[in-house]
Amino acid sequence: MTTTVDLAPLLHRVGAGALDWLDAHREQFRAGDPAVTPPDLVKSRFKQIGELGLVGRILIREGVAGSQQAVQIENLLDFVWREGLRGGTLLDWLQRDEPFSPIPMELYVPFRELGYRDPALEEHIRLVSRTTSWQVLEGPPNRRLGLSRFEARAGLTPGTSAEEAAAHTWLGHTPEPWSADSHMAYAVTHTVFHLTDWGRHPERLPAALGDYLRLWLPAWTDEWAAARHWDLLGELLVVDACLPVPALDPGVWQRYAAAQQPEGAMPARGAMPEGDTEEVFEAVHHPTIVALFASTMAVSRAMSALSPPGP
């Protein structure tokens, strides 16, 4: 029987490989210059930068990276801030172009927590967050929940409480588990991420939701592993690591790790896509960032399980 001790090296390899691939493709994290690049193309690249900033912040927060990976992620995040976001000036540009968009705030918060600052952007966010338009921004419930949590992290007063937003999500209603298609499953993952502060506080997950997930998450991970939907499976493995008592199922993790490519990339579904460097990057950067996230949280929880209790 595979134990947590046996599983730890595999968990670490998944994250180290994913980080190696992301670092090797750091040039792809440049958003571009709106003066010469179509603005819509620049905006489309913010998502991948925000995801890397968020997960990189989590890796540093959890403190489970080896010395080499710790230096690697710090250098990569510094590159993304300086070169990808041009020292924050691209976030200023986006905020001027879309004054009531919360996206600059969401991208900025993880970097701000890492020590990168843009006072002008912070002031703009403070001002615009007081408007009615910001407070009544429409979106699905899990999106509203995410905004509430990012507002709190940014030092703002959330327009909607996390509890109220969570109650309106799909997961908040604990529906029939067999009705969870891939769209709903992704909504579940982000509801859990926001409620637990991206895994930092598993105890903040309401008990009823934790019980529901403990019962049905194994069926979902098995289903999406069988479908070879590696991106969604990776997010569900993060959800497992966000539970107060994670399963860290060795069989599922072994199937997930087997899908990772030798160079560290994780395909989204099925086999690794083919094409030029940019096409392949567009197809697999998200599942590879998710693999880094899943590994980080699983390693952290595994280490906590192996640590002797305090006095």
Secondary structure, DSSP 8 states (H G I E B T S, - for coil): ---HHHHHHHHHHHHHHHHHHHHHTGGGG----TTTS-HHHHHHTHHHHHHHHHHHHHHHHHT-S-HHHHHHHHHHHHHIIIIISGGGHHHHHHHHHSTT-SHHHHHHHHHHHTT---HHHHHHHHHHTTSHHHHT----HHHHHHHHHHHHHTT---SS-HHHHHHTSTGGG---GGG--HHHHHHHHHHHHHHTTTTT-GGGS-HHHHHHHHHHHHHHHHHHHHTT-HHHHHHHHHHHHHSSS----HHHHHHHHHHS-TTS---SSSS---S-HHHHHHHHHHHHHHHHHHHHHHHHHHHHHHS----
